[in-house]
Amino acid sequence: MIRKLKPEDIERILTVWLNASIKAHDFVSAEFWKSQVSNMRDIYIPASETYVYENNGGIVGFYSLYEDMLAAIFVAPEYQGKGIGKELIARVKSQRNALTLSVYKANQASYQFYLKQGFSATSEQLDEHTGHSEYTMKWER
């Protein structure tokens, strides 16, 4: 079930975010991701429209929208490959007519996933926080 974030969900989505970030971005130090948890909790999540994917009472994925940007979409590593990401993307698309997102160039699995979901790369730039190349991708209805 996908539902709107509740305040009591924050710590669980932070755990999903951290574990999935470390797994998907092994080219960036795990310490960097750990250093960003408080920013996610205090700045990014409160500024975003966030929805969680609940499975048997536990939160196993989520996405955050900031205006027309898909600012975050993460699935707990142990639940990846089960179609949850596709369900989350379908829900996001039902809420917007166009979306943009950023994905690291080195994160080929996610890049390929977004291509299969109808996104296309529109530009490439360096992420100011990590120094790694990333693509901006766009989807339109």
Secondary structure, 3 states (H helix, E strand, C coil): CEEECCHHHHHHHHHHHHHHHHHHCCCCCHHHHHHCHHHHHHHHHHHCEEEEEEECCEEEEEEEEECCEEEEEEECHHHCCCCHHHHHHHHHHHHCCEEEEEEECCCHHHHHHHHHCCCEEEEEEECCCCCCEEEEEEEEC
